[in-house]
């Protein structure tokens, strides 16, 4: 079993080396695929200087968006399981072990890492605008697609590689999450959730998602209920 770690990166010079070191310490057969989405802060120069052993780096010549970066990376992924990893430090790669277990056990072909498991919902420390927006998207996904999930917008999404590559993704920006959720559920794929650790950052620390991305995500969920 080989794991493909897909990492879209845009202006993450302050964190990309640290998150790469954390991923490298994970004792799994893996490859890392980084797509730099035309960073302008020095991230590209950092990536150019890296030892490319077990790392594939693709440079976009224009800023296309996170969804486009994921779609580019899929063309280079050779693993049996694919995980999406942001280039910041909000998520801990040590959770890979628990995230891939349901797929290895053939319980499901899709696993989401939930930051808000039901048993901890009442004491969540993340009740801000991002939390509330995600809860709205989660409720809509559950109503429209019977997804039965608690965290629609989590970064940590893990897939059987053959399944993910079979989906006709059209996402450009942050609408990857609602699009893949919608299309997986329309295929009647079960989504298993595993609790993960989460260390949120704010806009002043580089968080890029904005209100318009939330509205686009909501529209994406509604749109794919009726079209392919």
C-alpha positions as CSV (number, residue, x, y, z in Angstrom):
1,X,0.0,0.0,0.0
2,X,1.4,3.4,-1.1
3,X,0.1,6.7,0.1
4,X,0.0,9.8,-2.1
5,X,0.1,13.0,-0.1
6,X,-1.3,15.8,-2.3
7,X,-0.3,19.3,-1.1
8,X,-1.6,22.5,-2.9
9,X,0.6,25.4,-1.8
10,X,0.2,29.1,-2.3
11,X,2.3,31.7,-0.4
12,X,3.2,29.4,2.5
13,X,6.9,30.2,3.0
14,X,6.6,30.3,6.8
15,X,5.2,26.8,7.2
16,X,5.9,24.6,4.2
17,X,9.3,23.3,5.4
18,X,7.9,22.4,8.8
19,X,4.9,20.6,7.5
20,X,7.1,18.7,5.1
21,X,9.3,17.6,7.9
22,X,6.3,16.3,9.8
23,X,5.1,14.4,6.8
24,X,8.5,12.8,6.2
25,X,8.5,11.4,9.7
26,X,5.4,9.4,9.1
27,X,6.4,5.8,8.7
28,X,4.4,4.8,5.7
29,X,5.3,4.0,2.1
30,X,4.4,7.4,0.6
31,X,5.1,10.0,-2.0
32,X,4.5,13.8,-1.6
33,X,3.1,15.7,-4.5
34,X,3.3,19.5,-4.1
35,X,1.6,21.9,-6.6
36,X,2.8,25.4,-6.1
37,X,-0.1,27.6,-7.3
38,X,2.1,30.5,-8.5
39,X,3.3,31.7,-5.1
40,X,4.9,35.1,-4.9
41,X,6.2,35.2,-1.3
42,X,9.3,33.0,-1.8
43,X,7.6,29.6,-1.5
44,X,8.6,28.7,-5.0
45,X,12.3,29.4,-4.3
46,X,12.1,27.2,-1.2
47,X,10.6,24.4,-3.1
48,X,13.2,24.7,-5.9
49,X,15.9,24.2,-3.4
50,X,14.5,21.0,-1.9
51,X,15.9,17.5,-2.2
52,X,13.4,16.0,-4.6
53,X,13.7,12.4,-3.1
54,X,10.2,11.0,-3.0
55,X,8.8,14.5,-3.6
56,X,7.2,15.6,-6.9
57,X,6.9,19.4,-7.3
58,X,4.8,21.0,-10.0
59,X,4.8,24.7,-10.6
60,X,1.7,26.4,-11.9
61,X,2.5,29.4,-14.2
62,X,-0.6,31.2,-13.0
63,X,-2.6,31.3,-9.8
64,X,-5.5,29.0,-10.6
65,X,-6.8,28.0,-7.1
66,X,-6.7,25.1,-4.7
67,X,-9.1,22.9,-6.6
68,X,-7.1,23.3,-9.8
69,X,-3.9,22.4,-7.9
70,X,-5.5,19.2,-6.6
71,X,-6.6,18.3,-10.1
72,X,-3.1,18.8,-11.4
73,X,-1.6,16.7,-8.6
74,X,-3.9,13.8,-9.3
75,X,-2.3,13.4,-12.7
76,X,1.0,12.6,-10.9
77,X,-0.3,10.5,-8.0
78,X,0.8,6.8,-8.2
79,X,-0.4,5.7,-4.7
80,X,-3.2,3.4,-3.8
81,X,-4.6,5.9,-1.3
82,X,-4.7,9.7,-1.6
83,X,-4.8,12.2,1.2
84,X,-5.2,16.0,0.8
85,X,-2.7,18.0,3.0
86,X,-2.6,21.8,3.3
87,X,0.8,23.5,3.4
88,X,0.2,25.1,6.7
89,X,0.2,23.7,10.3
90,X,-3.5,23.5,11.0
91,X,-3.5,19.7,10.7
92,X,-1.2,17.0,12.1
93,X,0.2,14.3,9.8
94,X,0.4,11.9,12.7
95,X,-3.3,11.4,12.1
96,X,-2.6,9.7,8.8
97,X,-2.4,6.3,10.6
98,X,-5.9,6.5,11.9
99,X,-7.3,8.1,8.7
100,X,-6.2,5.3,6.4
101,X,-7.3,2.5,8.7
102,X,-10.9,2.3,7.4
103,X,-9.7,2.1,3.8
104,X,-7.1,-0.6,4.6
105,X,-9.8,-2.5,6.4
106,X,-12.1,-2.1,3.4
107,X,-14.8,-0.5,5.5
108,X,-15.1,2.4,3.1
109,X,-13.2,4.0,0.2
110,X,-13.6,7.5,1.7
111,X,-12.5,8.9,5.0
112,X,-12.9,12.4,6.3
113,X,-10.9,13.7,9.3
114,X,-13.5,15.5,11.5
115,X,-12.5,18.4,13.7
116,X,-15.9,18.4,15.3
117,X,-16.9,14.9,16.3
118,X,-20.4,14.7,17.8
119,X,-19.2,13.9,21.3
120,X,-17.0,17.1,21.5
121,X,-19.4,19.5,19.6
122,X,-20.6,21.2,22.8
123,X,-17.1,22.2,23.9
124,X,-15.7,23.1,20.6
125,X,-13.1,25.9,20.8
126,X,-13.6,26.9,17.1
127,X,-17.0,28.6,17.2
128,X,-16.1,31.5,14.9
129,X,-17.2,32.5,11.4
130,X,-15.3,29.6,9.9
131,X,-17.0,27.1,12.2
132,X,-20.4,28.5,11.6
133,X,-19.9,28.5,7.8
134,X,-18.7,24.9,7.9
135,X,-21.7,23.9,10.0
136,X,-24.1,25.3,7.4
137,X,-22.3,23.5,4.6
138,X,-22.3,20.3,6.7
139,X,-26.1,20.5,7.3
140,X,-26.8,21.2,3.7
141,X,-24.6,18.2,2.6
142,X,-26.5,16.0,5.0
143,X,-29.9,17.2,3.8
144,X,-29.2,17.0,0.1
145,X,-27.0,13.9,0.0
146,X,-27.6,12.1,3.3
147,X,-23.9,12.4,3.9
148,X,-24.1,11.7,7.6
149,X,-21.0,13.8,8.3
150,X,-20.0,16.4,10.9
151,X,-17.2,18.3,9.0
152,X,-17.8,18.9,5.3
153,X,-15.0,21.4,4.9
154,X,-12.2,19.5,6.6
155,X,-8.9,19.5,4.7
156,X,-8.1,15.8,5.7
157,X,-10.0,13.9,3.0
158,X,-8.7,10.4,2.2
159,X,-9.7,8.4,-0.8
160,X,-9.1,5.1,-2.6
161,X,-7.0,6.5,-5.5
162,X,-8.9,4.7,-8.2
163,X,-12.2,6.0,-7.0
164,X,-11.1,9.6,-6.7
165,X,-9.5,9.6,-10.2
166,X,-12.7,8.2,-11.6
167,X,-14.6,11.4,-10.6
168,X,-14.9,14.2,-13.1
169,X,-13.8,17.1,-10.9
170,X,-14.3,20.6,-12.2
171,X,-13.3,22.6,-9.1
172,X,-11.1,25.6,-9.4
173,X,-10.8,27.1,-5.9
174,X,-12.1,26.0,-2.5
175,X,-15.2,24.2,-4.0
176,X,-13.2,21.0,-4.1
177,X,-14.7,19.9,-0.8
178,X,-18.4,20.3,-1.7
179,X,-17.9,19.0,-5.2
180,X,-16.2,15.8,-4.1
181,X,-18.7,15.3,-1.3
182,X,-21.6,15.7,-3.6
183,X,-20.3,13.4,-6.3
184,X,-19.2,10.7,-3.9
185,X,-22.6,10.6,-2.3
186,X,-24.3,10.5,-5.7
187,X,-22.2,7.4,-6.3
188,X,-23.6,6.1,-3.0
189,X,-20.1,6.0,-1.5
190,X,-20.1,5.8,2.3
191,X,-18.0,8.5,4.1
192,X,-16.4,7.4,7.3
193,X,-15.2,10.1,9.7
194,X,-12.2,9.9,12.1
195,X,-11.4,12.5,14.7
196,X,-8.3,14.6,14.0
197,X,-6.4,17.3,15.8
198,X,-6.8,20.9,14.6
199,X,-4.8,24.0,15.3
200,X,-6.6,26.9,13.6
201,X,-4.9,30.0,12.2
202,X,-6.4,33.4,11.4
203,X,-6.3,35.6,8.4
204,X,-3.3,37.5,9.8
205,X,-1.4,34.2,9.8
206,X,-2.2,33.4,6.2
207,X,-5.7,31.8,6.2
208,X,-7.1,32.4,2.7
209,X,-10.7,31.3,2.7
210,X,-13.2,34.2,2.6
211,X,-17.0,34.7,2.8
212,X,-17.3,34.5,-1.0
213,X,-15.8,31.0,-0.9
214,X,-18.5,29.9,1.6
215,X,-21.2,31.1,-0.8
216,X,-19.5,29.3,-3.7
217,X,-19.3,26.1,-1.7
218,X,-23.0,26.4,-0.8
219,X,-23.9,26.9,-4.5
220,X,-21.7,23.9,-5.5
221,X,-23.6,21.6,-3.1
222,X,-26.9,22.9,-4.5
223,X,-25.8,22.7,-8.1
224,X,-24.5,19.1,-8.1
225,X,-27.7,17.9,-6.5
226,X,-29.2,18.3,-9.9
227,X,-26.4,18.2,-12.4
228,X,-23.3,15.9,-12.9
